Amino acid sequence: MAVAAPGQLNLEESPSWGSRSVDCFEKLEQIGEGTYGQVYMAREIRTGEIVALKKIRMDNEREGFPITAIREIKILKKLHHENVIKLKEIVTSPGPEKDEQGKPETIDGNKYKGSIYMVFEYMDHDLTGLADRPGLRFTIPQIKCYMRQLLTGLHYCHVNQVLHRDIKGSNLLIDNEGNLKLADFGLARSFSNDHTGNLTNRVITLWYRPPELLLGATKYGPAVDMWSVGCIFAELLHGKPILPGKNEPEQLNKIFELCGAPDEFNWPGVSKIPWYNNFKPTRPMKRRVREVFRLFDRHALDLLERMLTLDPAQRISAKDALDAEYFWNDPLPCDPKSLPKYESSHEFQTKKKRQQQRQNEEIAKRQKQQHPQQHARLPPIQHTGQAHPPHWPGPNHPMNNSQPPVSGGPSHHHYGKPRGPPGGPNRYPQGGNPSGGYNPNRGGQVGGYSSGPYPPQGRGAPYGGSGMPATGPRGASSGGYGVGPPNYPQSGQYGGSGAGRGPNPMGGNRNQQFGWQQ
């Protein structure tokens, strides 16, 4: 089914969409927040079904429904796969909703304007929120299980000519059955196989953005998503983001330091990309992927090398990645249903807990500074039968027949436990994350349902000064894991591979794994 022209939203296939009010749902808890709205866990009052409500606010939309929201809805209407989030319906609020103080919300001075909600199936976690759980570590079979589902869902999107363009941990949703689903299609676009159309390069979160977009390319295809998948893959194994740049020039430099300097030999045509001459390295830089990740399993390293190939034309596809030896060697990917169930974990919630913890620490610190510890109270006077109680000596004079005072040492009072790494010591395979997973640079994403700001249209102007464009939509948002070299335990707190090294759940014939493919 072809995607309709932008600006037109035909919901004839789903006549009930838009006909119901958000009052059919009871909001239970906020699980995400972005510039343009919130995401809520909610219950449908009639059926009791738990769903996720993503609010599409119209504050800055002078010309009607946001074009990017239309694009997201149309793309999700045509994608039906077990590893892609399901959009169930659209509901509306006919009048003003109440804010946290119980007052009607006012939008652009119009208190009568309502809101539109996208209703999604509810997922218990996103990958970033789950990885941030203290004491949690992913086993190698678990990582293989998640990676295989990610690649399967992405392959389905690419077969249907859809680019996701925002692959990152908070956009990978996981339920308590171990199922992983691609979410947040707010930046997704349909593409043509000949890549003749110009597309914006102001997409994909900075740490997961491929070099061709950073160099200004506007003709690209599925390879941009595969670079992001490679960054996620290495992050899961390494225990921390592998390319944490602060801005676009620094991001390019980190890529070149890891993957080598691009030239016409390793990337034919690179010199014709718009900003190549502005940012080509001034010194020789060799490829160091195998050196930096030398502790990785051999098959994992082989797959990562092909994902992080500079030349997008040579980068591995999702289909070929699924056939890589990594997924067919012990330990095998575990069955999703064998994975443990966890308490709900979304990036928004874990980030909010960290902020509250830091606020509490700041309050305790200020109280300690404002109210220094006083001398201990004197013991109560003991009545000795004398007419008057004995004279108590001063603090620097010993009592009769007592030892001289001991000089005061440092106070040993503790104002709460020292805060350990938020990610916990065992979040990844042993030794892979000693410093925890908090990243202060992570942006306010909403855990896959995406109520972040919709991006401006068009490519935008190159950055002034540096010659690069300013940080694009969601450009500075990313996840963070721990640090340190990983190892590869055959078992962990979840037991062995989950598959018990039994028969491969993918089956013996690799060519039959995609039953839906034409």
HELIX and SHEET records of a PDB file:
HELIX    1   1 VAL A   22  CYS A   24  5                                   3    
HELIX    2   2 ILE A   67  LYS A   78  1                                  12    
HELIX    3   3 LEU A  127  ALA A  131  1                                   5    
HELIX    4   4 ILE A  140  VAL A  159  1                                  20    
HELIX    5   5 GLY A  169  ASN A  171  5                                   3    
HELIX    6   6 LEU A  206  TYR A  208  5                                   3    
HELIX    7   7 PRO A  211  LEU A  214  1                                   4    
HELIX    8   8 ALA A  223  HIS A  238  1                                  16    
HELIX    9   9 GLU A  248  CYS A  259  1                                  12    
HELIX   10  10 VAL A  270  LYS A  272  5                                   3    
HELIX   11  11 TYR A  276  PHE A  279  1                                   4    
HELIX   12  12 VAL A  289  VAL A  292  1                                   4    
HELIX   13  13 ARG A  298  MET A  307  1                                  10    
HELIX   14  14 ALA A  318  LEU A  322  1                                   5    
HELIX   15  15 GLU A  325  TRP A  328  5                                   4    
HELIX   16  16 PRO A  336  SER A  338  5                                   3    
HELIX   17  17 GLU A  347  GLN A  370  1                                  24    
HELIX   18  18 ARG A  510  GLN A  512  5                                   3    
SHEET    1   A 6 ARG A  20  SER A  21  0                                        
SHEET    2   A 6 LEU A  87  SER A  93  1                                        
SHEET    3   A 6 SER A 115  GLU A 121 -1                                        
SHEET    4   A 6 ILE A  50  ILE A  56 -1                                        
SHEET    5   A 6 GLY A  37  GLU A  44 -1                                        
SHEET    6   A 6 PHE A  25  GLY A  34 -1                                        
SHEET    1   B 3 HIS A 125  ASP A 126  0                                        
SHEET    2   B 3 LEU A 172  ILE A 174 -1                                        
SHEET    3   B 3 LEU A 180  LEU A 182 -1                                        
SHEET    1   C 2 VAL A 162  LEU A 163  0                                        
SHEET    2   C 2 ARG A 189  SER A 190 -1                                        
END                                                                             
